[in-house]
Structures are given as structure tokens and as C-alpha cells.
Amino acid sequence: MESPTLKKLLEKGVLISPEINKLDEKLLEDIANYFGEDLDILDLDVVSKFKDIKRAAELGPKVKILKSYDSPPKKRTFQDFVSVFNMRFKILSQMLRNRKELQGVTAISRVIAKTTNDKVAVIGMILDKQTTKNNNIILKIEDLTGICNVIIRKDENNKDLYDLAVNLSLDEVIGITGSWLSSAVFADRILFPDIPLNKELKKKNEEEYVVLLGDTHFGSNVFMEYEFEKFIQWIQGNAGNEEQKRMAEKTNYIILTGDIVEGVGIYPNQQNDLTILDITDQYVDAARRLKQIPERIKIIAMSGNHDAGRLSEPQETPYKDYAAAIWAMPNVTLVSNPAYVNIASTEDFPGFDILLYHGGSLIYYSQNVPFIREAGGQKRTDLILKYLLQRRHLAPTHGATLYLPDADQDFLLIDIIPDFFITGHIHRSTVGSYRNITTINSSCWTETTEDQIKRGLEPLPARVPIINLKTREVKIMNFLSKKTKEKEEEKIKQVKELSQMI
């Protein structure tokens, strides 16, 4: 039977040696996708070169996929939302029950049946949140048995508790301790599922680096060609000072946090912002550029809202039909959004668990949580990531992101406690730490657009966070040229001035 891959190559004018006909179809397909337009002859030398590249990738640093969403398409119903919220409540409430303050937790149905003023502990999902004319806060919370009100008084002696309540979000699961007084729980404490205080701060014995490449958006007409080439020169060991060259030499992993390509049809008239109109060709361009990275380095790439696939989270890996050129790269591991991976493990070291999330919910929490909004909103992704870790969920509020329910699992739960929590989407590098979890939002490789500024987003492009796995220190290398920086600053200034005039 004639090979479909060889037939396509012949139609493109590729010369094919006779002995190639005996090769496995999957191998032929991978070779064709890997070399792409650079392939003008396919013989055993080309096959041998591809096998060497594949072998080097297999012998190099290891990437273990702990969790990556891959569920077959199916019809969703209202009941799926009910099931996933019930499941989420059970898992998060069990985390809360492990806290000593909630050892005596009582079901809401039993609390509201009380006739005496007792000390109580309850766990519930927030259904509603209101502020009274006296600025007291009333929460309506629900468990699997009933609904009750929780009152948090605005009181100088109660300031820390009140501040916590002000910043609560709908649908998150919390623990409450307080006193039951006839019709409501008067809270004296609010508790979150949270990260345990005894989380280990892992460090590796030898120096090794992880580079966060960020949202690349290959195919965009504001892609930073010059800056990205500077990055390639550095990672190849051809640029930078001695310390920077040593860091490049010891880099074993690169993480691309989604939006590999600019995509097609993401927003109205996007075709005007593209240099490559076809999404398959965008992935071919992406593969061409990523192949310039030394093959010994493992690249971990996740889906983003601009990639080929559905927009709702969890997002599967980019569709193979469109992203075949990336899938064919032996040193690339593609994962869903979100996903968990483990890197840098050895026989005597368990490696580092990394939670990857493109960041669909980050803008919602930057705008709707008062203390984050007042601290700088999208500029403070360190605060947003801490907020989500405390809730043990990537999007606790329904509507915080476009969500696809799965009755079998809630893939946005933070059920594995990571060593690193890495996100993208907001296009600016920030670094933080919470209970020995390093939190990082990566940068991007596109210039600032007028649309981004109008939406309150001020990117910091061409910044590359670099993690030293021996010290857990994170340094940020800035590849932004002086000319582009001045252009960016002037663009932001003009749009802001225009907005004020309007």
C-alpha cells in the first residue's frame, strides 16, 4: 500500500530514495513534519539524522507528565455543573477538615436546628455576599445539607477578619468558626483549604536552570523578531557575559506558557494583525524558530487561548492536525491547560512538581478582589497566584474563566501541592513565593497593542525568568532593545492620554 506521507512529499517535489518505502508510516510522518519545507530529499541519511535527534532527546533531561487533560468530547448538561460543584465541595471540605480548628465541624442542617447560643464550626461554599448599611458583611454559605448566614462585623477589634471577608469570592469553599446566635453564625475566624505550613522547600544539589519563555504568539505582526533572535543567540551560548553564558549552558528545560501561536479568529478582524494567516503555517513557523534552541534542552509547551483547540478550560493539548510540526519535535512535551509536570528527577532526588496554568482566570481576580485591584491588579500576579493557592483552585468563582464541566473530575483543583506555580496570559513577569511554592508569571514576545492598554493590560515583553534549581533563585533577563522600549513607552503614553481626553 502506498504511504500517504510519501505521496504528499512526492507531490511537493521531494526526492525519495527507494529504501524509504520500507519504513514505518509514523516515522515517515514525524520526519516530514519535523523537517517541513527544508526537506528536499528523503534518504537514509535524513532518517539517521532524525533518529539521532530523537535519541538525544530521549537520553537528555526527563519530563514526567503528572496530569494533562485528555478527555474525549461528549455532551455536557446542567447536571454536569451540579456534579462538578458537589465534587469540588467534597474535596475542598476534606482539606479543611484536616485543619485542627475545624475538627468539630458540624453540618449546616444541624447548626440551624440549634436553639442555644453555641460555639460552632461549619464548612460551606459561598452562595452570596452582601454588605449592610452598617458595613457588616453577610455571607450565605451552603453545604450538602443546607444553607445558613454568616455575619462578619465591621469592628476595629475585628479588622483582620473583616479584611479577609471583604476579599472573599463567590463559590469558594471556606471554613467558619464562631457563635450561633438564633439565625446566623457570627464569625470569629475564616479558614481556607490552603497550602500546609510544612511544605518542603526542595533544592537540587547541582546547578541547573529552567527558562520561562512565556507567550510567544508566533504569527503576530507585532512579534518581536529582533528580541527573540537575541534570546536564541543567548540560549545557544553565543551572547551575554560569562555568567549568562554559563546559565545558558546549564539550562535543561524551557517552559512555554501557552499561546504558542497568535491563532486565527480569536477576536474580530484579527486577520489584520497577522503576518501568517493560516494557523497550521503559524505552527510550522513556531517549530522552525524553536528548533534553533539546542536539542539537548527539553521544551514543555502548554495550550493557551490563542492555540488550536477549544477556548474553555481545561484545554486539551493543541490539535495534532494543526500543530503537527510541533508534535514532531522530539525534545518538545506538549501538555494541556492546566497541567502538572515533574522535572529534574534523579535516582536520589524526586524532582520538582510544577503546576502550569495559562491563566484564564487571572484577569477576573485582578479586577474583582479589592486588595489585589488596589495593589495594582494585573501588575500583581504574585498576589493573584497566592490567592488561588489559598483556595486550592484555579478558578473557584463560576464565570472567572470559560469553564467546561467534567462530572468525573474537576481539573482546575489544586490537588497536588506544587513546588512551582507558573502562569502566562498577562504578558508581564512577576515572581513571588508562598509557603515554599515559587510563583512566577512569564512574559511575552509581542509589542504592546492599543487594545491591551485599553483593557488595562500593560505588558512587559521580552523578559525571561530563569530559575536556578540549586538555590531556587529566579533572575529575569531583559532582551528588550532600547529602541523598542522607547517605542513601547511612547505608545502607552499616547493611548493613556487619549483615554483621559475621552
LUMMAR-468741 format. One record per residue (C-alpha): residue in one letter; x, y, z. Coordinates in steps of 0.02 Angstrom, whole numbers, plus 50000, padded with zeros to 5 digits. Layout:
REM LUMMAR-468741
[rec "a", [X, Y, Z]]
...
END
This chain:
REM LUMMAR-468741
[rec "m", [50000, 50000, 50000]]
[rec "e", [50068, 50171, 49954]]
[rec "s", [50116, 50281, 50102]]
[rec "p", [50006, 50438, 50120]]
[rec "t", [50156, 50534, 50186]]
[rec "l", [50269, 50486, 50040]]
[rec "k", [50130, 50529, 49918]]
[rec "k", [50117, 50705, 49992]]
[rec "l", [50306, 50726, 49987]]
[rec "l", [50314, 50672, 49805]]
[rec "e", [50179, 50798, 49762]]
[rec "k", [50288, 50933, 49842]]
[rec "g", [50435, 50880, 49734]]
[rec "v", [50537, 50794, 49871]]
[rec "l", [50658, 50663, 49802]]
[rec "i", [50636, 50496, 49891]]
[rec "s", [50761, 50353, 49897]]
[rec "p", [50689, 50179, 49858]]
[rec "e", [50738, 50106, 50028]]
[rec "i", [50624, 50232, 50115]]
[rec "n", [50470, 50133, 50061]]
[rec "k", [50507, 50002, 50195]]
[rec "l", [50498, 50124, 50340]]
[rec "d", [50356, 50137, 50467]]
[rec "e", [50221, 50263, 50420]]
[rec "k", [50227, 50351, 50590]]
[rec "l", [50415, 50378, 50573]]
[rec "l", [50392, 50447, 50397]]
[rec "e", [50256, 50565, 50459]]
[rec "d", [50365, 50628, 50602]]
[rec "i", [50512, 50657, 50486]]
[rec "a", [50404, 50751, 50360]]
[rec "n", [50329, 50860, 50497]]
[rec "y", [50496, 50891, 50581]]
[rec "f", [50595, 50947, 50428]]
[rec "g", [50446, 51029, 50340]]
[rec "e", [50490, 51142, 50194]]
[rec "d", [50676, 51111, 50223]]
[rec "l", [50655, 50933, 50160]]
[rec "d", [50707, 50919, 49977]]
[rec "i", [50772, 50741, 49981]]
[rec "l", [50722, 50596, 50093]]
[rec "d", [50854, 50462, 50107]]
[rec "l", [50932, 50355, 50244]]
[rec "d", [51048, 50498, 50295]]
[rec "v", [50896, 50607, 50336]]
[rec "v", [50816, 50462, 50430]]
[rec "s", [50976, 50434, 50527]]
[rec "k", [50987, 50620, 50571]]
[rec "f", [50809, 50620, 50637]]
[rec "k", [50840, 50463, 50740]]
[rec "d", [50996, 50544, 50815]]
[rec "i", [50893, 50697, 50864]]
[rec "k", [50760, 50585, 50940]]
[rec "r", [50888, 50479, 51033]]
[rec "a", [50972, 50635, 51105]]
[rec "a", [50803, 50695, 51168]]
[rec "e", [50767, 50527, 51249]]
[rec "l", [50937, 50522, 51336]]
[rec "g", [50927, 50702, 51397]]
[rec "p", [50835, 50780, 51545]]
[rec "k", [50673, 50695, 51591]]
[rec "v", [50498, 50769, 51592]]
[rec "k", [50361, 50669, 51678]]
[rec "i", [50182, 50717, 51644]]
[rec "l", [50088, 50701, 51809]]
[rec "k", [49921, 50769, 51744]]
[rec "s", [49870, 50827, 51572]]
[rec "y", [49688, 50838, 51519]]
[rec "d", [49638, 50717, 51381]]
[rec "s", [49453, 50678, 51391]]
[rec "p", [49355, 50630, 51234]]
[rec "p", [49222, 50755, 51177]]
[rec "k", [49050, 50724, 51248]]
[rec "k", [48885, 50812, 51276]]
[rec "r", [48877, 50919, 51432]]
[rec "t", [48718, 50954, 51530]]
[rec "f", [48665, 51060, 51678]]
[rec "q", [48687, 50907, 51789]]
[rec "d", [48874, 50906, 51747]]
[rec "f", [48890, 51077, 51829]]
[rec "v", [48797, 51013, 51983]]
[rec "s", [48908, 50859, 51992]]
[rec "v", [49071, 50953, 51975]]
[rec "f", [49023, 51081, 52109]]
[rec "n", [48971, 50941, 52228]]
[rec "m", [49134, 50850, 52194]]
[rec "r", [49235, 51010, 52219]]
[rec "f", [49147, 51043, 52384]]
[rec "k", [49182, 50868, 52450]]
[rec "i", [49368, 50876, 52406]]
[rec "l", [49397, 51051, 52473]]
[rec "s", [49295, 51020, 52630]]
[rec "q", [49402, 50867, 52666]]
[rec "m", [49557, 50977, 52653]]
[rec "l", [49477, 51096, 52777]]
[rec "r", [49430, 50956, 52896]]
[rec "n", [49614, 50915, 52912]]
[rec "r", [49639, 51082, 52999]]
[rec "k", [49636, 51069, 53189]]
[rec "e", [49522, 51222, 53203]]
[rec "l", [49386, 51126, 53111]]
[rec "q", [49398, 50958, 53197]]
[rec "g", [49225, 50981, 53271]]
[rec "v", [49141, 51040, 53111]]
[rec "t", [48952, 51023, 53106]]
[rec "a", [48835, 51004, 52957]]
[rec "i", [48737, 51163, 52921]]
[rec "s", [48570, 51072, 52941]]
[rec "r", [48616, 51032, 53122]]
[rec "v", [48678, 51208, 53157]]
[rec "i", [48517, 51292, 53102]]
[rec "a", [48418, 51171, 53209]]
[rec "k", [48505, 51235, 53366]]
[rec "t", [48405, 51336, 53492]]
[rec "t", [48550, 51385, 53605]]
[rec "n", [48693, 51505, 53579]]
[rec "d", [48837, 51385, 53547]]
[rec "k", [49012, 51391, 53477]]
[rec "v", [49007, 51310, 53304]]
[rec "a", [49119, 51263, 53158]]
[rec "v", [49048, 51246, 52983]]
[rec "i", [49113, 51222, 52806]]
[rec "g", [49019, 51297, 52659]]
[rec "m", [49026, 51361, 52481]]
[rec "i", [48988, 51547, 52466]]
[rec "l", [48821, 51572, 52377]]
[rec "d", [48803, 51758, 52408]]
[rec "k", [48893, 51904, 52488]]
[rec "q", [48812, 52066, 52543]]
[rec "t", [48865, 52222, 52639]]
[rec "t", [48739, 52301, 52758]]
[rec "k", [48712, 52488, 52784]]
[rec "n", [48822, 52472, 52939]]
[rec "n", [48957, 52394, 52830]]
[rec "n", [48941, 52224, 52910]]
[rec "i", [48963, 52080, 52788]]
[rec "i", [48834, 51941, 52770]]
[rec "l", [48886, 51781, 52684]]
[rec "k", [48762, 51649, 52630]]
[rec "i", [48851, 51482, 52630]]
[rec "e", [48793, 51308, 52580]]
[rec "d", [48847, 51130, 52613]]
[rec "l", [48766, 50967, 52555]]
[rec "t", [48636, 50979, 52695]]
[rec "g", [48577, 51160, 52698]]
[rec "i", [48607, 51348, 52692]]
[rec "c", [48646, 51473, 52830]]
[rec "n", [48701, 51654, 52851]]
[rec "v", [48869, 51707, 52919]]
[rec "i", [48895, 51882, 52988]]
[rec "i", [49063, 51970, 52998]]
[rec "r", [49052, 52132, 53096]]
[rec "k", [49149, 52287, 53044]]
[rec "d", [49242, 52318, 53205]]
[rec "e", [49415, 52389, 53243]]
[rec "n", [49446, 52239, 53355]]
[rec "n", [49397, 52127, 53209]]
[rec "k", [49496, 52212, 53070]]
[rec "d", [49597, 52063, 53005]]
[rec "l", [49442, 51953, 52997]]
[rec "y", [49343, 52090, 52911]]
[rec "d", [49480, 52118, 52782]]
[rec "l", [49478, 51932, 52742]]
[rec "a", [49289, 51937, 52719]]
[rec "v", [49296, 52089, 52604]]
[rec "n", [49409, 51993, 52486]]
[rec "l", [49311, 51831, 52480]]
[rec "s", [49244, 51773, 52312]]
[rec "l", [49083, 51685, 52267]]
[rec "d", [49086, 51495, 52255]]
[rec "e", [49245, 51471, 52354]]
[rec "v", [49240, 51343, 52495]]
[rec "i", [49285, 51407, 52667]]
[rec "g", [49282, 51355, 52849]]
[rec "i", [49198, 51465, 52980]]
[rec "t", [49211, 51460, 53168]]
[rec "g", [49103, 51570, 53278]]
[rec "s", [48945, 51578, 53380]]
[rec "w", [48770, 51528, 53326]]
[rec "l", [48650, 51664, 53382]]
[rec "s", [48469, 51621, 53338]]
[rec "s", [48480, 51643, 53148]]
[rec "a", [48661, 51661, 53094]]
[rec "v", [48840, 51616, 53132]]
[rec "f", [48936, 51766, 53199]]
[rec "a", [49110, 51726, 53135]]
[rec "d", [49270, 51742, 53235]]
[rec "r", [49379, 51653, 53108]]
[rec "i", [49384, 51616, 52919]]
[rec "l", [49488, 51469, 52859]]
[rec "f", [49543, 51416, 52684]]
[rec "p", [49592, 51244, 52615]]
[rec "d", [49765, 51323, 52591]]
[rec "i", [49940, 51253, 52574]]
[rec "p", [50010, 51162, 52728]]
[rec "l", [50137, 51261, 52828]]
[rec "n", [50259, 51116, 52823]]
[rec "k", [50277, 51115, 52633]]
[rec "e", [50458, 51068, 52594]]
[rec "l", [50569, 51191, 52501]]
[rec "k", [50655, 51073, 52379]]
[rec "k", [50826, 51115, 52308]]
[rec "k", [50939, 51015, 52194]]
[rec "n", [51119, 50976, 52237]]
[rec "e", [51193, 51035, 52072]]
[rec "e", [51166, 51194, 51972]]
[rec "e", [51032, 51176, 51839]]
[rec "y", [50917, 51305, 51757]]
[rec "v", [50739, 51318, 51694]]
[rec "v", [50696, 51457, 51572]]
[rec "l", [50519, 51526, 51555]]
[rec "l", [50494, 51579, 51375]]
[rec "g", [50318, 51646, 51401]]
[rec "d", [50181, 51676, 51272]]
[rec "t", [50269, 51678, 51103]]
[rec "h", [50122, 51718, 50985]]
[rec "f", [50214, 51663, 50828]]
[rec "g", [50123, 51732, 50675]]
[rec "s", [50077, 51901, 50750]]
[rec "n", [50127, 52059, 50657]]
[rec "v", [50191, 52132, 50821]]
[rec "f", [50301, 51981, 50858]]
[rec "m", [50470, 52042, 50922]]
[rec "e", [50583, 51966, 50791]]
[rec "y", [50741, 52058, 50843]]
[rec "e", [50720, 52023, 51029]]
[rec "f", [50680, 51839, 51001]]
[rec "e", [50837, 51820, 50896]]
[rec "k", [50937, 51895, 51040]]
[rec "f", [50861, 51761, 51153]]
[rec "i", [50909, 51624, 51029]]
[rec "q", [51087, 51688, 51021]]
[rec "w", [51095, 51684, 51212]]
[rec "i", [51021, 51509, 51234]]
[rec "q", [51142, 51445, 51102]]
[rec "g", [51284, 51513, 51208]]
[rec "n", [51336, 51647, 51083]]
[rec "a", [51287, 51804, 51180]]
[rec "g", [51294, 51876, 51355]]
[rec "n", [51429, 51890, 51487]]
[rec "e", [51519, 51740, 51560]]
[rec "e", [51390, 51710, 51696]]
[rec "q", [51247, 51722, 51572]]
[rec "k", [51333, 51602, 51452]]
[rec "r", [51359, 51479, 51595]]
[rec "m", [51173, 51490, 51637]]
[rec "a", [51129, 51453, 51455]]
[rec "e", [51248, 51304, 51456]]
[rec "k", [51167, 51234, 51613]]
[rec "t", [50987, 51262, 51554]]
[rec "n", [50900, 51095, 51533]]
[rec "y", [50718, 51150, 51523]]
[rec "i", [50618, 51286, 51436]]
[rec "i", [50434, 51313, 51479]]
[rec "l", [50317, 51397, 51356]]
[rec "t", [50161, 51452, 51449]]
[rec "g", [50032, 51442, 51310]]
[rec "d", [49986, 51550, 51160]]
[rec "i", [50122, 51465, 51060]]
[rec "v", [50048, 51546, 50905]]
[rec "e", [49941, 51701, 50878]]
[rec "g", [49798, 51594, 50814]]
[rec "v", [49656, 51636, 50695]]
[rec "g", [49482, 51705, 50733]]
[rec "i", [49517, 51737, 50917]]
[rec "y", [49442, 51912, 50907]]
[rec "p", [49357, 52016, 50771]]
[rec "n", [49467, 52069, 50624]]
[rec "q", [49617, 51975, 50693]]
[rec "q", [49674, 51941, 50515]]
[rec "n", [49734, 52122, 50510]]
[rec "d", [49857, 52082, 50649]]
[rec "l", [49935, 51928, 50569]]
[rec "t", [50090, 51901, 50464]]
[rec "i", [50043, 51717, 50443]]
[rec "l", [49859, 51694, 50403]]
[rec "d", [49848, 51503, 50416]]
[rec "i", [49861, 51427, 50590]]
[rec "t", [49949, 51270, 50526]]
[rec "d", [50082, 51382, 50447]]
[rec "q", [50096, 51475, 50612]]
[rec "y", [50143, 51312, 50698]]
[rec "v", [50267, 51274, 50558]]
[rec "d", [50346, 51443, 50593]]
[rec "a", [50344, 51407, 50780]]
[rec "a", [50434, 51241, 50752]]
[rec "r", [50563, 51325, 50640]]
[rec "r", [50605, 51451, 50774]]
[rec "l", [50603, 51327, 50920]]
[rec "k", [50721, 51211, 50825]]
[rec "q", [50854, 51345, 50847]]
[rec "i", [50854, 51303, 51033]]
[rec "p", [50987, 51170, 51070]]
[rec "e", [50909, 50997, 51052]]
[rec "r", [50976, 50942, 51222]]
[rec "i", [50852, 51062, 51306]]
[rec "k", [50679, 50994, 51343]]
[rec "i", [50540, 51113, 51294]]
[rec "i", [50375, 51099, 51388]]
[rec "a", [50235, 51190, 51296]]
[rec "m", [50055, 51207, 51352]]
[rec "s", [49895, 51263, 51268]]
[rec "g", [49832, 51442, 51280]]
[rec "n", [49676, 51532, 51222]]
[rec "h", [49760, 51577, 51055]]
[rec "d", [49810, 51398, 51015]]
[rec "a", [49720, 51273, 50905]]
[rec "g", [49582, 51198, 51011]]
[rec "r", [49432, 51245, 51114]]
[rec "l", [49435, 51402, 51221]]
[rec "s", [49353, 51329, 51377]]
[rec "e", [49461, 51262, 51518]]
[rec "p", [49528, 51135, 51542]]
[rec "q", [49601, 51148, 51368]]
[rec "e", [49672, 50995, 51283]]
[rec "t", [49842, 50997, 51200]]
[rec "p", [49849, 51090, 51033]]
[rec "y", [49763, 50989, 50898]]
[rec "k", [49884, 50874, 50807]]
[rec "d", [49805, 50911, 50638]]
[rec "y", [49859, 51093, 50652]]
[rec "a", [50012, 51083, 50764]]
[rec "a", [50094, 50931, 50682]]
[rec "a", [50260, 51023, 50661]]
[rec "i", [50273, 51049, 50850]]
[rec "w", [50214, 50874, 50893]]
[rec "a", [50353, 50803, 50783]]
[rec "m", [50492, 50887, 50883]]
[rec "p", [50572, 50752, 50992]]
[rec "n", [50626, 50874, 51128]]
[rec "v", [50453, 50953, 51147]]
[rec "t", [50325, 50893, 51275]]
[rec "l", [50150, 50962, 51244]]
[rec "v", [50027, 50971, 51389]]
[rec "s", [49853, 51035, 51422]]
[rec "n", [49800, 51194, 51511]]
[rec "p", [49813, 51170, 51658]]
[rec "a", [49937, 51029, 51685]]
[rec "y", [50061, 50958, 51810]]
[rec "v", [50236, 50903, 51760]]
[rec "n", [50387, 50841, 51856]]
[rec "i", [50563, 50888, 51804]]
[rec "a", [50744, 50861, 51858]]
[rec "s", [50716, 50696, 51949]]
[rec "t", [50861, 50577, 51979]]
[rec "e", [50881, 50411, 52069]]
[rec "d", [50906, 50501, 52234]]
[rec "f", [50801, 50659, 52205]]
[rec "p", [50613, 50662, 52172]]
[rec "g", [50620, 50813, 52058]]
[rec "f", [50509, 50967, 52058]]
[rec "d", [50321, 50964, 52032]]
[rec "i", [50262, 51110, 51925]]
[rec "l", [50084, 51172, 51908]]
[rec "l", [50062, 51253, 51738]]
[rec "y", [49912, 51364, 51702]]
[rec "h", [49896, 51481, 51555]]
[rec "g", [49793, 51597, 51664]]
[rec "g", [49616, 51621, 51601]]
[rec "s", [49551, 51671, 51773]]
[rec "l", [49691, 51791, 51820]]
[rec "i", [49611, 51947, 51746]]
[rec "y", [49446, 51912, 51837]]
[rec "y", [49532, 51906, 52008]]
[rec "s", [49642, 52056, 51969]]
[rec "q", [49482, 52157, 51944]]
[rec "n", [49362, 52082, 52072]]
[rec "v", [49466, 52055, 52229]]
[rec "p", [49481, 52226, 52314]]
[rec "f", [49654, 52209, 52391]]
[rec "i", [49728, 52142, 52227]]
[rec "r", [49644, 52278, 52124]]
[rec "e", [49705, 52415, 52243]]
[rec "a", [49882, 52343, 52244]]
[rec "g", [49898, 52355, 52055]]
[rec "g", [49781, 52224, 51982]]
[rec "q", [49860, 52134, 51835]]
[rec "k", [50030, 52202, 51883]]
[rec "r", [50023, 52096, 52043]]
[rec "t", [50005, 51920, 51979]]
[rec "d", [50106, 51864, 52131]]
[rec "l", [49956, 51912, 52239]]
[rec "i", [49833, 51827, 52121]]
[rec "l", [49930, 51663, 52122]]
[rec "k", [49942, 51667, 52312]]
[rec "y", [49753, 51696, 52319]]
[rec "l", [49720, 51543, 52209]]
[rec "l", [49840, 51433, 52309]]
[rec "q", [49748, 51478, 52469]]
[rec "r", [49584, 51424, 52388]]
[rec "r", [49666, 51268, 52312]]
[rec "h", [49578, 51304, 52147]]
[rec "l", [49625, 51395, 51986]]
[rec "a", [49454, 51473, 51960]]
[rec "p", [49341, 51450, 52112]]
[rec "t", [49211, 51577, 52053]]
[rec "h", [49091, 51521, 51917]]
[rec "g", [49120, 51641, 51774]]
[rec "a", [49300, 51681, 51820]]
[rec "t", [49350, 51586, 51664]]
[rec "l", [49261, 51495, 51524]]
[rec "y", [49241, 51325, 51605]]
[rec "l", [49191, 51156, 51535]]
[rec "p", [49123, 51042, 51673]]
[rec "d", [49176, 50862, 51685]]
[rec "a", [49072, 50755, 51800]]
[rec "d", [49220, 50637, 51829]]
[rec "q", [49347, 50766, 51887]]
[rec "d", [49374, 50950, 51924]]
[rec "f", [49535, 50978, 51829]]
[rec "l", [49557, 51154, 51898]]
[rec "l", [49576, 51092, 52077]]
[rec "i", [49750, 51115, 52150]]
[rec "d", [49752, 50939, 52221]]
[rec "i", [49941, 50912, 52201]]
[rec "i", [50043, 51036, 52302]]
[rec "p", [50173, 51101, 52179]]
[rec "d", [50349, 51166, 52202]]
[rec "f", [50321, 51294, 52064]]
[rec "f", [50160, 51377, 52006]]
[rec "i", [50191, 51452, 51833]]
[rec "t", [50067, 51553, 51729]]
[rec "g", [50060, 51664, 51574]]
[rec "h", [49921, 51761, 51485]]
[rec "i", [49952, 51930, 51569]]
[rec "h", [50115, 51959, 51474]]
[rec "r", [50220, 52027, 51617]]
[rec "s", [50349, 51941, 51726]]
[rec "t", [50319, 51937, 51912]]
[rec "v", [50397, 51824, 52042]]
[rec "g", [50332, 51780, 52215]]
[rec "s", [50334, 51645, 52346]]
[rec "y", [50201, 51570, 52458]]
[rec "r", [50234, 51434, 52586]]
[rec "n", [50387, 51370, 52491]]
[rec "i", [50298, 51372, 52323]]
[rec "t", [50384, 51484, 52196]]
[rec "t", [50254, 51579, 52094]]
[rec "i", [50300, 51653, 51925]]
[rec "n", [50204, 51736, 51787]]
[rec "s", [50302, 51737, 51625]]
[rec "s", [50320, 51871, 51492]]
[rec "c", [50281, 51876, 51305]]
[rec "w", [50362, 51912, 51136]]
[rec "t", [50239, 52037, 51062]]
[rec "e", [50236, 52225, 51066]]
[rec "t", [50102, 52312, 51167]]
[rec "t", [49942, 52340, 51069]]
[rec "e", [49815, 52479, 51088]]
[rec "d", [49682, 52351, 51132]]
[rec "q", [49787, 52285, 51277]]
[rec "i", [49813, 52458, 51350]]
[rec "k", [49627, 52498, 51339]]
[rec "r", [49591, 52338, 51436]]
[rec "g", [49710, 52393, 51574]]
[rec "l", [49849, 52274, 51524]]
[rec "e", [50025, 52344, 51519]]
[rec "p", [50139, 52204, 51458]]
[rec "l", [50323, 52190, 51497]]
[rec "p", [50381, 52094, 51343]]
[rec "a", [50546, 52004, 51307]]
[rec "r", [50583, 51970, 51492]]
[rec "v", [50641, 51792, 51529]]
[rec "p", [50629, 51721, 51707]]
[rec "i", [50770, 51597, 51739]]
[rec "i", [50757, 51477, 51886]]
[rec "n", [50911, 51408, 51973]]
[rec "l", [50855, 51238, 52038]]
[rec "k", [51001, 51232, 52160]]
[rec "t", [50959, 51393, 52251]]
[rec "r", [50777, 51420, 52196]]
[rec "e", [50829, 51597, 52150]]
[rec "v", [50740, 51674, 51999]]
[rec "k", [50829, 51801, 51889]]
[rec "i", [50746, 51895, 51746]]
[rec "m", [50846, 51930, 51589]]
[rec "n", [50784, 52077, 51486]]
[rec "f", [50803, 52057, 51298]]
[rec "l", [50706, 52215, 51256]]
[rec "s", [50806, 52331, 51144]]
[rec "k", [50821, 52515, 51188]]
[rec "k", [50733, 52566, 51027]]
[rec "t", [50585, 52450, 51059]]
[rec "k", [50575, 52505, 51241]]
[rec "e", [50560, 52688, 51191]]
[rec "k", [50430, 52642, 51060]]
[rec "e", [50329, 52544, 51192]]
[rec "e", [50336, 52686, 51320]]
[rec "e", [50279, 52814, 51191]]
[rec "k", [50136, 52703, 51134]]
[rec "i", [50073, 52677, 51312]]
[rec "k", [50087, 52863, 51348]]
[rec "q", [49988, 52912, 51192]]
[rec "v", [49848, 52787, 51223]]
[rec "k", [49832, 52841, 51406]]
[rec "e", [49825, 53025, 51357]]
[rec "l", [49692, 52987, 51227]]
[rec "s", [49590, 52888, 51354]]
[rec "q", [49594, 53034, 51477]]
[rec "m", [49535, 53154, 51341]]
[rec "i", [49389, 53040, 51300]]
END
